[in-house]
Amino acid sequence: MRAHSLRRISPLLKSMGIYLLIVVILFAGLGSRFLSDTNAMVAPVFKNLNSDTVSKGLPLVNKLNSATLKNLLFSNIPALKEASDDSNLHHTQWNPFSFFLFVLTGIKLDDPVNFLQAEVPVMNMVPIEQDNMDDAEPDSITDPPHPNPQAEEQKIKNDIRADSPLVAFYCTHSSETYQLTEGIAHVKGKAGAVMEVAKSIAQKIQDKYKIPTIYSDKIHDTAFNKSYVESQKTVKDLLANNKSLRMLFDIHRDSSLPRERTQVQINGKSCAKVLIVVGTDARAEHPRWRENLALARKLAAKMDELYPGLSRGISVKKGRYNQQYSTSALLLEIGSLNNTKEEALNSASLIADVIVSLLNDEK
């Protein structure tokens, strides 16, 4: 009976195989024709580029978002726009040409940086961080804060007893400072005030609440366009060597925002507001990002409960920010360029309380 079934199925398999072969050949021909057309247009522009030139230009590329890059490419390479336009193929969700071009060549038509790297191989010598593109975009607050104005200062109860680290902190943009205090935005190649803030959170959790923590003092942004590449190494190392970690935080300060958006009085002290940033799978694989978002919502709710006004809310962005390696990784923007270091440190103390309270809720 099994052999009979196989004999009945084999003609179908053979037909499917022939069909797939024809489709592959067809799209291989279209793909090669498309690539030859675009190579003819692109090659004269890029043939004299070297790694030094590309390296100098990458900061500009990193500040352009995906839509801007696409418009620049489409305006100079009409064939690329035609090939990537779903409406031309009468598909709204799936573009077969794009799919087979990716299978055959590895080029993603919906990813302008990937296309540029394919056309300019020297760009692959210098890592491009798509996460940095979000730095030029305004914060979109997905979850606004919901503070309770009647909330009173609460004593944090801690019942956790641990021998291994539960929380870790690091700074991708290690050189960030607070301009109202330091007078500059960054101290290139050195530890900026944001690292002092991260260390302060870790110290309070460990010293006051006796919960083991880790603070990484590694500087990751000596070359700014490689900062997430460098901090990726730290993230992987922290997770590989500390299986007990329950939360992982990348501490930043936001760009130049008005003080009225980032400053708040809490318990008689001037503090820097905190924005929680969550990465997604919009640009690259990150299947469990919603678990990070769930943690962000718990953290924001705890801020609203304990210290109304501390949270600026949650911003969900297109980059991954190395959060793809953990389901409990978040990025915190503590204040902005226009806050003082003292305000950020005041907030650091409150953030430590919030984290400890949440750890106790989750234990």
C-alpha positions in Angstrom: 0.0 0.0 0.0 2.8 2.4 0.8 4.5 1.7 -2.6 1.2 2.3 -4.4 0.8 5.7 -2.6 4.3 6.7 -3.7 3.6 5.8 -7.3 0.5 8.0 -7.2 2.3 10.9 -5.6 5.5 10.8 -7.8 3.9 12.4 -10.9 2.7 15.3 -8.8 6.2 15.7 -7.2 7.7 15.6 -10.7 5.3 18.3 -12.0 6.0 20.5 -9.0 9.8 20.0 -9.5 9.5 21.0 -13.2 7.4 24.0 -12.2 9.9 25.2 -9.6 12.8 24.8 -12.0 11.0 26.9 -14.6 10.3 29.6 -12.0 13.9 29.7 -10.8 15.3 29.9 -14.3 12.8 32.6 -15.2 13.7 34.8 -12.2 17.4 34.0 -12.6 17.1 35.6 -16.1 15.1 38.5 -14.8 17.5 39.0 -11.9 20.6 38.9 -14.0 19.1 41.4 -16.5 18.0 43.7 -13.6 21.5 43.5 -12.0 23.3 44.2 -15.3 21.1 47.2 -15.9 21.7 48.6 -12.4 25.4 47.8 -12.4 25.8 49.8 -15.6 24.2 52.8 -13.9 25.8 52.4 -10.5 29.4 51.2 -11.2 30.7 54.5 -12.7 29.6 56.3 -9.6 31.2 53.9 -7.1 34.3 52.5 -8.9 36.7 54.9 -7.3 35.5 54.4 -3.7 37.9 52.9 -1.1 37.4 51.9 2.6 38.6 55.3 3.9 36.1 57.2 1.8 33.3 54.9 2.8 34.3 55.1 6.5 34.1 58.9 6.4 30.7 58.8 4.7 29.1 56.2 7.0 28.1 58.7 9.7 26.0 60.5 7.1 24.4 57.2 5.9 23.7 56.3 9.5 21.7 59.5 10.1 19.4 58.8 7.1 16.4 56.7 7.8 15.3 53.9 5.5 12.7 55.9 3.6 15.2 58.7 2.8 17.7 56.2 1.5 15.1 54.5 -0.7 14.0 57.8 -2.2 17.7 58.7 -3.0 18.2 55.3 -4.6 15.0 55.4 -6.6 15.6 58.9 -7.9 18.9 57.8 -9.4 18.1 54.1 -10.3 14.6 54.0 -11.8 14.9 50.3 -12.5 15.2 49.7 -8.8 12.0 51.5 -8.1 10.2 49.6 -10.8 11.4 46.3 -9.5 10.5 47.0 -5.9 7.1 48.5 -6.6 4.5 46.0 -5.5 1.8 47.8 -7.4 3.5 47.1 -10.7 3.3 43.3 -10.0 -0.3 43.5 -8.6 0.9 42.2 -5.2 0.2 44.0 -1.9 1.8 41.8 0.6 4.5 39.7 -1.3 6.7 40.7 -4.2 7.9 37.6 -6.0 10.7 39.4 -7.8 12.1 40.7 -4.6 11.9 37.2 -3.0 13.7 35.4 -5.8 16.3 38.2 -6.2 17.1 37.7 -2.5 17.3 33.9 -2.9 19.6 34.2 -5.9 21.7 37.1 -4.9 21.2 37.9 -1.3 20.0 41.5 -2.2 17.0 42.8 -0.3 15.2 45.4 -2.4 13.3 46.7 0.7 16.6 47.3 2.5 18.5 50.2 0.9 21.6 49.7 3.0 21.8 46.0 1.9 21.5 47.1 -1.8 24.2 49.7 -1.3 26.5 47.1 0.2 25.8 44.8 -2.8 26.7 47.5 -5.3 29.6 48.9 -3.3 31.5 45.8 -1.8 33.9 48.0 0.1 31.1 49.1 2.3 31.1 45.6 3.8 34.5 46.3 5.2 33.1 48.9 7.5 30.1 47.9 9.6 26.9 49.9 9.2 24.6 50.2 12.1 21.0 50.6 11.1 20.1 51.1 14.8 21.9 54.5 14.5 19.4 55.7 11.9 16.8 56.0 14.6 18.9 58.6 16.4 17.9 61.2 13.8 14.2 60.5 14.2 12.0 62.1 16.9 10.8 59.9 19.7 7.4 58.5 19.1 5.8 57.7 22.4 3.9 54.5 21.9 2.9 54.1 25.6 2.5 57.5 27.4 3.0 57.6 31.2 0.0 57.2 33.5 1.2 58.7 36.8 -1.0 58.7 39.9 -0.8 62.2 41.3 -2.0 60.9 44.7 0.9 58.5 45.0 3.2 58.9 48.0 6.8 58.0 48.6 7.0 54.4 49.3 9.4 52.2 51.2 10.8 49.6 48.8 10.4 46.1 50.2 13.1 43.6 49.2 12.8 39.9 49.9 15.3 38.8 47.2 18.4 36.8 48.3 20.7 36.0 45.5 24.3 34.9 45.1 24.6 35.6 41.3 24.0 38.8 39.4 20.3 39.5 38.5 20.8 42.9 36.8 23.4 44.2 34.4 24.1 47.7 33.0 26.3 49.0 30.1 26.4 52.0 27.9 26.5 51.7 24.1 27.1 55.5 23.7 29.6 55.6 26.5 30.9 59.1 25.8 27.5 60.9 26.3 27.5 63.7 28.8 25.1 66.3 30.1 25.8 69.6 28.5 24.5 71.8 31.3 27.1 70.3 33.6 30.0 69.4 31.3 29.6 72.0 28.6 29.9 69.5 25.8 27.8 66.7 24.4 30.4 63.9 24.2 33.9 63.2 25.5 35.1 61.1 22.6 37.0 58.0 23.5 36.4 58.5 27.2 33.7 57.6 29.8 31.0 60.2 29.8 28.6 61.1 32.6 26.1 58.6 31.3 28.4 55.9 32.5 28.5 57.4 35.9 24.7 57.3 35.9 24.7 53.6 35.0 27.2 52.8 37.6 25.2 54.7 40.2 22.1 52.6 39.5 24.1 49.4 39.8 25.7 50.5 43.1 22.5 51.4 44.8 20.9 48.1 43.9 23.9 46.2 45.2 24.8 48.3 48.3 21.3 49.2 49.6 19.4 46.1 48.6 22.2 43.5 48.5 21.2 42.3 45.1 24.2 41.3 43.0 24.6 43.5 39.9 27.1 44.0 37.0 28.2 47.2 35.6 30.3 47.2 32.4 32.8 50.1 32.1 33.7 49.2 28.5 33.7 52.2 26.1 31.9 51.3 22.9 31.7 54.4 20.9 35.3 55.4 20.1 34.0 55.1 16.5 30.4 56.2 16.8 29.1 54.3 13.7 30.4 51.1 15.2 29.1 51.6 18.8 26.3 49.0 18.6 28.7 46.5 16.9 31.1 47.0 19.9 28.3 46.8 22.6 27.0 43.7 20.9 30.2 41.9 22.2 29.5 43.1 25.7 25.9 42.0 25.6 26.8 38.5 24.4 29.6 38.3 27.0 27.3 39.4 29.8 24.6 36.9 28.9 26.9 34.0 28.2 28.7 34.4 31.5 25.8 35.3 33.8 22.9 32.9 33.2 21.2 34.3 36.3 20.5 37.7 34.8 16.9 38.8 34.8 17.3 42.3 33.4 19.8 43.9 31.1 19.9 47.7 30.6 21.6 49.9 28.1 21.8 53.4 29.6 21.8 56.5 27.4 20.7 60.1 27.5 18.5 61.6 24.9 19.4 64.2 22.3 18.7 67.9 22.6 15.1 68.1 23.9 13.6 71.1 25.7 14.1 70.9 29.5 10.4 71.1 30.1 10.0 67.7 28.5 12.8 66.0 30.4 12.9 67.6 33.9 10.6 66.9 36.8 10.4 67.6 40.6 10.2 64.4 42.7 10.4 64.4 46.4 11.8 67.9 46.4 14.6 67.1 44.0 15.0 68.0 40.3 15.2 64.8 38.3 15.7 63.8 34.7 12.7 62.0 33.1 13.2 58.5 31.7 12.2 57.2 28.3 12.1 53.4 27.8 13.1 52.4 24.3 12.1 49.0 22.8 13.5 47.6 19.6 11.5 45.6 17.0 11.8 43.4 14.0 11.1 46.1 11.5 14.6 46.0 10.0 16.0 42.6 11.0 15.1 39.3 12.8 13.9 39.9 16.3 10.9 37.5 16.8 10.5 37.9 20.6 10.7 41.7 20.8 7.1 41.9 22.3 8.5 40.1 25.4 10.8 43.1 25.9 7.9 45.4 25.3 5.9 43.6 28.1 8.8 44.2 30.5 9.0 47.8 29.4 5.3 48.2 30.3 5.8 46.7 33.7 8.8 49.0 34.3 6.9 52.1 33.2 3.9 51.1 35.3 6.2 50.7 38.3 7.7 54.2 37.7 4.2 55.7 37.6 3.3 53.9 40.8 6.3 54.8 42.8 7.5 58.1 41.3 4.8 59.8 39.3 6.4 62.0 36.5 9.6 60.0 36.3 8.6 58.1 33.2 8.3 59.8 29.8 6.6 56.6 28.5 7.7 53.9 26.0 9.1 54.5 22.5 8.9 51.5 20.1 11.5 51.9 17.4 12.7 50.1 14.2 16.2 49.3 15.4 17.0 46.3 17.6 19.6 47.9 19.8 21.1 44.5 20.6 17.8 43.6 22.4 17.4 40.5 20.2 19.7 38.5 22.4 17.5 38.7 25.5 13.8 38.9 26.3 14.5 41.1 29.3 16.7 43.8 27.6 15.8 47.5 27.5 17.3 50.8 26.6 16.8 53.7 29.0 17.2 57.3 28.0 17.8 59.2 31.2 17.2 62.9 30.6 18.7 64.6 27.6 21.5 66.9 26.6 19.8 69.7 28.4 19.6 68.1 31.8 22.3 68.3 34.4 24.4 65.3 35.6 22.9 65.9 39.1 19.4 65.5 37.8 20.4 62.3 36.0 22.0 60.9 39.2 18.9 61.8 41.2 16.9 59.8 38.7 19.4 56.9 38.9 18.6 56.5 42.6 14.8 56.3 41.8 15.4 53.9 38.9 17.2 51.6 41.3 14.2 51.5 43.6 11.9 50.8 40.6 14.0 47.9 39.4 14.2 46.3 42.8 10.5 46.6 43.3 9.8 45.0 39.9 12.3 42.2 40.6 10.3 41.4 43.8 7.1 41.4 41.9 8.5 39.0 39.3 10.3 36.6 41.7 
